[in-house]
């Protein structure tokens, strides 16, 4: 990528070299051979820049890659954020416009680059993102039909990268499977979006025979089975929606474990992530709601699945290879895939009707600018 000193006149490309615009200045056109200013940049400013990076301008045919990263770790053709092929524009209060490569966010987050203060001031004056509801999900496919037309953005927290999807008043952050993955995703959502409400949404297993595949539940209470902590949701027990207790378990529950969870905690539903999201909401004094759709009933299990969950990811390739030579598992896998699709569609339908209209539950709203608190039911 061409090196241009910060706050120099933009001259990238043949036409610009011939016709300089004194009101169009460069920021973030770095090169490994030239030192750059280091420092901290507030996460709110990075979040605003990430929204611009998601819609770059002046696209090029090829991609530029970060010169400060190990080349072997950069995917030149995939979705790595250490590569880019476009620019962003930020206009200051005095009419000056700043041109920056899309790699500027990577430079800030990965290499401690600090752009000039006047550029950061212009970024600060950009409109605040409108996402006030953060939905934490394990896997994108659980909310696939909801987010398919939402704007994807890469965000970072604790050195981990997450994919978030933004639309209107809501953002979905997909963190991975399990408690630790959900904790990081919830903290990333809080750090990057400052939401007024956290929602744990996804698929769950039934612990009672009354719940069937496709049913959507809104627990009044979430119990973390790892430490026995109990977390009330923002749906009051008096609400007709709040008829269930959710047990958050560290692994995919077997039939025997389901029966024991129901007996020990009086629970109706089991998942792996809601407890961590509830704990994050409590730590940040935020209201919390869990919305779960049943993908497996009380008497359904595939015990082999636990071994294929690694560091928040499901090892699909190895699971397929494992089951390919075990035909007695095929019907159960087909059944699970069909049930998961039904549950996902029902879950997304509920979220689409409420989140996109900023209506959390029937009769309740979280409005932009209101003091955080439980939604009115």
Secondary structure as the mmCIF struct_conf table of DSSP 4:
data_model
#
loop_
_struct_conf.conf_type_id
_struct_conf.id
_struct_conf.beg_label_comp_id
_struct_conf.beg_label_asym_id
_struct_conf.beg_label_seq_id
_struct_conf.end_label_comp_id
_struct_conf.end_label_asym_id
_struct_conf.end_label_seq_id
STRN STRN1 UNK A 4 UNK A 4
TURN_TY1_P TURN_TY1_P1 UNK A 6 UNK A 7
HELX_LH_PP_P HELX_LH_PP_P1 UNK A 8 UNK A 8
STRN STRN2 UNK A 9 UNK A 9
HELX_LH_PP_P HELX_LH_PP_P2 UNK A 10 UNK A 10
BEND BEND1 UNK A 13 UNK A 13
HELX_RH_AL_P HELX_RH_AL_P1 UNK A 14 UNK A 18
BEND BEND2 UNK A 19 UNK A 19
TURN_TY1_P TURN_TY1_P2 UNK A 22 UNK A 23
STRN STRN3 UNK A 24 UNK A 26
STRN STRN4 UNK A 29 UNK A 29
TURN_TY1_P TURN_TY1_P3 UNK A 32 UNK A 33
BEND BEND3 UNK A 34 UNK A 34
STRN STRN5 UNK A 38 UNK A 38
HELX_RH_AL_P HELX_RH_AL_P2 UNK A 43 UNK A 53
TURN_TY1_P TURN_TY1_P4 UNK A 54 UNK A 55
STRN STRN6 UNK A 57 UNK A 57
BEND BEND4 UNK A 58 UNK A 58
BEND BEND5 UNK A 61 UNK A 62
STRN STRN7 UNK A 64 UNK A 65
TURN_TY1_P TURN_TY1_P5 UNK A 67 UNK A 68
BEND BEND6 UNK A 69 UNK A 69
HELX_RH_3T_P HELX_RH_3T_P1 UNK A 71 UNK A 73
BEND BEND7 UNK A 76 UNK A 78
TURN_TY1_P TURN_TY1_P6 UNK A 81 UNK A 82
STRN STRN8 UNK A 83 UNK A 84
STRN STRN9 UNK A 87 UNK A 91
TURN_TY1_P TURN_TY1_P7 UNK A 93 UNK A 94
BEND BEND8 UNK A 95 UNK A 95
STRN STRN10 UNK A 97 UNK A 101
TURN_TY1_P TURN_TY1_P8 UNK A 102 UNK A 103
HELX_RH_AL_P HELX_RH_AL_P3 UNK A 104 UNK A 111
STRN STRN11 UNK A 113 UNK A 113
HELX_RH_AL_P HELX_RH_AL_P4 UNK A 117 UNK A 124
TURN_TY1_P TURN_TY1_P9 UNK A 125 UNK A 125
BEND BEND9 UNK A 126 UNK A 126
HELX_LH_PP_P HELX_LH_PP_P3 UNK A 127 UNK A 129
STRN STRN12 UNK A 133 UNK A 137
BEND BEND10 UNK A 138 UNK A 138
HELX_RH_3T_P HELX_RH_3T_P2 UNK A 140 UNK A 143
HELX_RH_AL_P HELX_RH_AL_P5 UNK A 144 UNK A 147
TURN_TY1_P TURN_TY1_P10 UNK A 148 UNK A 149
BEND BEND11 UNK A 150 UNK A 150
STRN STRN13 UNK A 151 UNK A 157
TURN_TY1_P TURN_TY1_P11 UNK A 158 UNK A 159
STRN STRN14 UNK A 160 UNK A 167
TURN_TY1_P TURN_TY1_P12 UNK A 168 UNK A 169
STRN STRN15 UNK A 170 UNK A 174
BEND BEND12 UNK A 177 UNK A 178
HELX_RH_AL_P HELX_RH_AL_P6 UNK A 179 UNK A 193
BEND BEND13 UNK A 196 UNK A 196
STRN STRN16 UNK A 197 UNK A 206
BEND BEND14 UNK A 207 UNK A 208
TURN_TY1_P TURN_TY1_P13 UNK A 209 UNK A 210
TURN_TY1_P TURN_TY1_P14 UNK A 213 UNK A 214
STRN STRN17 UNK A 216 UNK A 217
BEND BEND15 UNK A 220 UNK A 220
STRN STRN18 UNK A 221 UNK A 224
TURN_TY1_P TURN_TY1_P15 UNK A 225 UNK A 227
STRN STRN19 UNK A 230 UNK A 232
BEND BEND16 UNK A 234 UNK A 235
TURN_TY1_P TURN_TY1_P16 UNK A 237 UNK A 238
BEND BEND17 UNK A 239 UNK A 239
TURN_TY1_P TURN_TY1_P17 UNK A 240 UNK A 241
STRN STRN20 UNK A 245 UNK A 248
BEND BEND18 UNK A 250 UNK A 251
HELX_RH_AL_P HELX_RH_AL_P7 UNK A 255 UNK A 265
BEND BEND19 UNK A 268 UNK A 268
STRN STRN21 UNK A 269 UNK A 271
BEND BEND20 UNK A 272 UNK A 273
HELX_RH_AL_P HELX_RH_AL_P8 UNK A 274 UNK A 283
TURN_TY1_P TURN_TY1_P18 UNK A 284 UNK A 285
STRN STRN22 UNK A 287 UNK A 296
TURN_TY1_P TURN_TY1_P19 UNK A 298 UNK A 299
HELX_RH_3T_P HELX_RH_3T_P3 UNK A 303 UNK A 308
STRN STRN23 UNK A 309 UNK A 310
TURN_TY1_P TURN_TY1_P20 UNK A 311 UNK A 312
STRN STRN24 UNK A 313 UNK A 314
HELX_RH_AL_P HELX_RH_AL_P9 UNK A 316 UNK A 324
TURN_TY1_P TURN_TY1_P21 UNK A 325 UNK A 325
HELX_RH_3T_P HELX_RH_3T_P4 UNK A 327 UNK A 329
HELX_RH_AL_P HELX_RH_AL_P10 UNK A 330 UNK A 354
TURN_TY1_P TURN_TY1_P22 UNK A 355 UNK A 358
STRN STRN25 UNK A 359 UNK A 361
TURN_TY1_P TURN_TY1_P23 UNK A 362 UNK A 363
STRN STRN26 UNK A 364 UNK A 365
TURN_TY1_P TURN_TY1_P24 UNK A 368 UNK A 369
BEND BEND21 UNK A 370 UNK A 370
HELX_LH_PP_P HELX_LH_PP_P4 UNK A 371 UNK A 372
HELX_LH_PP_P HELX_LH_PP_P5 UNK A 374 UNK A 376
#
